[in-house]
Amino acid sequence: MSGVLRAALVTPWDVNAPRAFSGMIHRAYVTLSELMDVTVLRTDDLKTSFPDRIGGRFGSRNGWPDPLWAPALTSLSHGRTLTKRLASVDVDVVVELFGSGLVTFLDSPVPLLCVSDATFRTTWELRGTPVRRRDFFRRETEFLERRSRIQSARCLVTSEWAAQSLINDYGIPSEKCIVSPFGPGIVPPTVQSGRSAPGSRPRILAVIRDWERKQGRVVLEAFRILRERGLDVELTIVGQSEPRESQEGSITWIGALETDQVAEIYQQHDVVVDLAKRNCASVVLSDATAWAIPVVATDVGAAREMVDHGQTGLLVALDDNTAESAARSIEAILEPESYERMSKACSDRARTTGRWDLWGQSVLAAAEDAIRERSAQRP
């Protein structure tokens, strides 16, 4: 193709908000803007349809229905509105970013690319839908997501875990599914080299905004086990401004932080722990690799694709012994030789995968392929 590709970006998130979707939305927008002429279609005024509000199936987030999925009538309304807005701009491709409910009924004259880190099938239990509504909600939402993915020219996902769900659960042809990991939410100012072994008092970091899903209690238990074994370690929990369930010393509790403050936190810590019950493509794991910090994580979701077990960190099973397994893993990582080897492996991995420039090039290539494919189909 000649010239700069023109793209319409559709997302329920504020592309200029540095914290949106753990920083990923703004990073994705900046990356695409460096490669394409991007027009963001307005979505902030879209509301849940009246029947769906009466049904009460969704709460709202800043006046919005659920950012990832929406019920049928709301999706239909959104699709009609965005179709009209799309007709007023001159673009070559539409890129949907974490908003499949917006494009389910979009009538687009140009190819549609869908970008996400998961499917509804892989994450629907995480949404906390009331039990009495789950069966209907699941069937409705899976139908809508399947419709949006089938009409997409390409589906870009951040892991093979998500791609397999598109293929096996939704019947999307494998050739339409492209695996391209995002970069980190907190990008280091320079490429990090391997770190030296920690000093006499290693510092452990856990980012826990959702105490239940991230198993904060299990993190505290693993820390207690380490202290009982005589390890002089410190724990910092970011995302919780008040102590939870423990008053044990050597724990620092920190609430929400700005991007530059989080960068400083990463610089100051030696091991990252993420013991989530459920995860998609964890931003915390992406960040840790970019900052050359070995990790201990539960083997859920796409974690095994983000952590090279035994190389960039250690994975532990999600079971009744997670705290004990995590404590043993942290202990193993803190051995000087193991630590320096794993930190260097993180640095090496960050040079070859999980980079925003590589992700952007994947989206651009997918868009160009889809445009050529659409042109070849025209009589």
C-alpha positions in Angstrom: 0.0 0.0 0.0 1.1 3.5 -0.7 0.7 6.4 1.8 -0.2 6.3 5.5 -2.9 3.9 6.4 -6.0 5.6 7.9 -7.7 3.9 10.8 -10.8 4.5 12.9 -10.3 3.4 16.5 -13.3 2.2 18.5 -12.9 1.6 22.2 -15.1 2.3 25.3 -11.9 3.5 27.1 -10.4 7.0 27.2 -7.3 6.8 25.0 -5.7 9.7 26.8 -6.2 8.3 30.3 -2.8 6.9 31.5 -4.4 4.4 33.9 -7.1 3.1 31.5 -7.0 -0.7 31.4 -3.8 -0.6 33.6 -2.2 1.7 31.1 -2.6 -0.5 28.1 -5.2 1.6 26.2 -3.1 4.8 26.1 0.0 2.8 25.1 -1.8 1.0 22.3 -3.3 4.3 21.0 0.1 6.0 21.0 1.7 3.0 19.2 -1.0 3.0 16.5 -0.8 6.7 16.1 2.9 6.4 15.3 2.1 4.0 12.4 -1.3 5.2 11.1 -3.4 8.2 10.8 -5.8 7.4 13.7 -9.3 8.8 14.2 -10.9 7.9 17.5 -14.7 7.5 17.1 -16.5 9.1 19.9 -18.1 6.6 22.3 -18.4 8.5 25.6 -22.0 9.4 25.0 -23.3 5.9 24.3 -25.6 4.5 26.9 -27.2 1.3 27.9 -30.5 0.9 26.1 -33.7 1.5 28.1 -34.9 -2.2 28.1 -31.4 -3.3 29.3 -31.4 -0.7 32.0 -34.8 -1.9 33.2 -33.5 -5.5 33.1 -30.7 -4.4 35.4 -28.2 -6.8 34.0 -25.4 -4.3 34.0 -24.3 -1.6 36.3 -22.4 1.3 34.8 -18.9 2.6 34.8 -18.8 6.4 34.5 -22.1 6.2 32.6 -21.0 3.3 30.5 -22.3 -0.2 30.3 -19.8 -3.0 30.8 -16.7 -1.9 28.7 -16.0 -5.4 27.3 -19.4 -6.8 26.5 -22.9 -5.4 26.2 -26.4 -7.0 26.0 -28.1 -7.4 22.6 -30.3 -4.3 22.4 -27.5 -2.1 23.7 -25.1 -3.6 21.2 -27.6 -3.0 18.4 -28.0 0.6 19.4 -24.2 1.1 19.6 -23.7 -0.5 16.3 -26.2 1.8 14.5 -24.7 4.9 16.1 -21.2 4.0 15.3 -22.1 3.0 11.7 -23.4 6.6 11.2 -20.2 8.1 12.7 -18.0 5.8 10.7 -19.7 7.1 7.5 -18.6 10.6 8.3 -14.8 9.8 8.3 -12.6 8.6 5.5 -10.6 5.5 6.7 -9.1 2.3 5.4 -9.7 0.1 8.4 -11.5 0.0 11.7 -9.6 -1.2 14.8 -11.7 -2.2 17.8 -9.8 -2.2 21.1 -11.4 -4.0 24.1 -14.9 -3.2 23.1 -16.5 -6.1 21.1 -20.0 -5.0 22.2 -19.5 -1.8 20.3 -18.9 -3.5 16.9 -21.2 -6.5 17.0 -23.7 -4.7 14.8 -21.3 -2.3 13.1 -21.9 -2.1 9.3 -18.5 -1.2 8.2 -17.5 -0.6 4.5 -13.9 -1.3 5.5 -12.2 -4.2 7.2 -12.6 -4.6 10.9 -9.8 -5.7 13.3 -10.6 -6.8 16.8 -8.0 -6.5 19.5 -8.3 -8.2 23.0 -6.5 -10.3 25.6 -9.3 -12.9 26.1 -12.7 -14.1 25.1 -15.9 -14.0 27.0 -15.8 -17.8 27.4 -12.4 -17.6 29.1 -13.4 -14.9 31.6 -17.2 -14.7 32.1 -17.1 -16.1 35.6 -14.9 -13.2 36.6 -17.7 -10.7 35.8 -19.7 -11.7 38.9 -23.0 -12.2 37.1 -25.8 -13.2 39.5 -26.4 -17.0 39.4 -30.1 -16.7 38.3 -29.0 -14.7 35.3 -25.9 -16.6 34.3 -27.2 -19.1 31.8 -29.1 -16.5 29.7 -26.4 -13.9 30.1 -23.7 -16.4 29.0 -25.6 -17.6 25.9 -26.6 -14.1 24.8 -23.1 -12.7 25.3 -21.3 -15.6 23.6 -23.7 -15.3 20.6 -22.9 -11.5 20.4 -19.2 -12.0 20.7 -19.2 -14.8 18.1 -21.0 -12.5 15.7 -18.5 -9.6 16.2 -15.5 -12.0 15.7 -16.9 -13.7 12.7 -17.4 -10.4 10.9 -13.9 -9.3 11.8 -11.3 -9.6 9.1 -8.6 -10.3 11.7 -8.7 -11.0 15.5 -5.5 -10.0 17.3 -5.1 -11.4 20.8 -2.2 -11.3 23.2 -1.8 -15.0 23.8 -2.2 -18.5 22.3 -4.5 -19.2 25.2 -7.0 -16.6 23.9 -6.4 -17.6 20.3 -7.4 -21.2 21.0 -10.6 -20.1 22.6 -11.5 -18.1 19.5 -10.8 -21.1 17.4 -12.3 -23.9 19.5 -15.1 -22.1 21.3 -16.2 -19.6 18.7 -15.3 -21.3 15.4 -13.0 -18.5 14.2 -10.7 -19.8 11.4 -7.1 -20.1 12.7 -5.8 -18.0 9.8 -7.9 -15.0 11.1 -6.3 -15.2 14.6 -3.1 -13.4 15.2 -1.1 -13.7 18.5 0.7 -10.5 19.3 1.5 -9.7 23.0 1.2 -6.2 24.3 4.1 -4.3 25.7 4.3 -3.4 29.4 1.9 -0.9 31.1 4.9 0.8 32.7 7.6 1.1 30.1 11.2 1.4 31.4 13.1 4.5 30.2 15.8 2.3 28.8 16.2 -1.4 28.0 16.9 -3.1 31.4 19.9 -5.3 31.7 20.0 -8.2 34.1 20.0 -7.2 37.8 22.6 -8.2 40.5 21.4 -10.5 43.3 19.5 -8.6 46.0 21.2 -7.3 49.1 20.7 -8.5 52.7 17.0 -7.6 52.7 15.2 -8.5 49.5 12.0 -6.6 48.6 8.9 -8.4 47.2 6.2 -6.6 45.3 2.6 -7.5 44.8 0.2 -5.4 42.8 -3.3 -6.1 44.2 -6.2 -3.9 43.3 -8.8 -6.8 43.5 -8.0 -8.4 46.9 -10.2 -11.5 46.2 -9.1 -12.2 42.6 -5.4 -11.5 43.4 -5.6 -13.7 46.5 -4.1 -11.1 48.8 -4.6 -13.4 51.8 -2.5 -16.1 50.1 0.3 -13.5 49.4 0.3 -12.5 53.1 0.5 -16.2 54.1 3.5 -16.8 51.7 5.2 -13.8 53.2 4.5 -15.1 56.7 6.1 -18.5 55.8 9.2 -16.8 54.5 9.6 -14.7 57.7 9.1 -17.8 59.9 11.9 -19.5 57.9 14.2 -16.7 58.9 14.3 -14.8 55.6 14.6 -11.1 56.3 12.4 -9.9 53.4 10.1 -6.9 52.9 6.7 -6.9 51.2 5.1 -4.0 49.4 1.5 -4.2 48.4 0.4 -1.6 45.8 -3.3 -1.1 45.3 -4.4 -1.2 48.9 -4.0 1.9 51.0 -5.1 0.3 54.2 -3.7 -2.9 55.9 -5.8 -6.0 55.2 -5.9 -9.0 57.5 -2.4 -8.5 58.7 -0.5 -6.1 60.9 2.8 -8.0 60.6 5.9 -5.8 60.3 7.9 -5.3 57.1 4.8 -4.8 55.0 4.2 -1.5 53.2 0.7 -0.7 52.0 0.3 1.7 49.1 -2.8 2.9 47.3 -3.2 4.0 43.6 -0.1 5.5 42.1 0.8 7.7 39.1 2.8 6.1 36.3 6.1 7.6 37.4 5.6 6.4 40.9 4.9 2.9 39.8 8.2 3.0 37.7 10.0 3.9 40.9 8.4 1.0 42.8 9.6 -1.5 40.1 13.1 -0.1 40.3 13.1 -0.6 44.1 11.9 -4.3 44.2 13.6 -7.6 43.5 10.7 -10.1 43.0 7.2 -9.7 41.8 4.4 -12.0 43.1 1.1 -12.4 41.3 -1.0 -15.2 42.8 -4.3 -14.4 41.0 -7.1 -16.9 40.9 -7.9 -15.7 37.3 -5.8 -13.8 34.9 -5.8 -13.1 31.2 -2.6 -11.5 29.9 -1.4 -10.0 33.2 -0.1 -6.5 32.9 1.9 -7.0 36.1 3.8 -10.0 34.5 4.5 -7.9 31.4 5.8 -5.1 33.5 8.0 -7.4 35.6 9.7 -8.9 32.5 10.3 -5.4 31.1 11.9 -4.3 34.3 14.0 -7.5 34.5 12.3 -8.7 37.7 11.9 -12.4 38.2 8.3 -13.4 39.1 6.3 -16.0 41.0 2.8 -16.5 39.5 -0.1 -18.9 39.6 -0.4 -21.0 36.5 -3.7 -19.6 35.3 -4.9 -18.0 32.0 -2.0 -17.0 29.8 0.6 -16.9 32.6 2.6 -19.8 31.2 3.1 -17.9 28.0 4.3 -14.8 29.9 6.6 -16.6 32.3 9.2 -19.0 31.1 9.0 -21.4 34.0 12.5 -21.9 35.5 13.9 -19.1 33.3 12.2 -15.7 33.9 10.4 -16.9 37.0 8.5 -19.8 38.6 4.8 -20.8 38.2 2.9 -22.4 41.0 -0.3 -24.4 41.0 -3.6 -22.8 42.1 -4.6 -25.1 45.0 -4.6 -25.3 48.8 -0.8 -25.2 48.9 -0.3 -22.1 46.8 1.1 -20.1 49.7 3.7 -22.7 50.6 4.6 -23.2 46.9 5.0 -19.5 46.4 7.2 -19.2 49.5 9.5 -22.0 48.3 9.6 -20.4 44.8 10.6 -17.0 46.2 13.2 -18.6 48.3 14.6 -20.4 45.2 14.7 -17.3 43.1 16.5 -15.3 45.8 19.5 -17.6 45.6 22.2 -15.3 44.1 23.1 -17.4 41.1 19.4 -18.2 40.3 18.4 -14.6 40.7 21.0 -13.2 38.3 20.3 -15.9 35.7 16.5 -15.2 35.8 16.8 -11.5 35.7 19.0 -11.7 32.7 16.5 -14.1 31.1 13.8 -11.4 31.7 16.0 -8.8 30.0 16.6 -11.1 27.0 12.9 -11.9 26.7 11.9 -8.2 26.8 14.2 -7.6 23.8 12.4 -10.1 21.6 8.7 -10.2 22.7 6.2 -8.1 24.6 7.2 -4.9 22.9 4.8 -2.2 21.8 6.7 -1.6 18.5 6.3 -5.3 17.6 2.6 -5.2 18.5 2.0 -2.1 16.4 3.8 -3.7 13.4 1.5 -6.7 13.8 -1.6 -4.6 13.8 -0.3 -2.7 10.7 0.5 -5.9 8.8 -2.9 -7.4 9.7 -4.6 -4.2 8.5 -2.7 -4.2 5.2 -3.5 -7.9 4.6 -7.2 -7.4 5.3 -7.4 -4.4 3.0 -5.7 -6.4 0.2 -8.0 -9.3 0.8 -11.1 -7.1 0.7 -9.9 -5.5 -2.6 -9.3 -8.8 -4.2 -12.9 -9.9 -3.3 -14.4 -6.9 -5.2 -15.7 -7.7 -8.7 
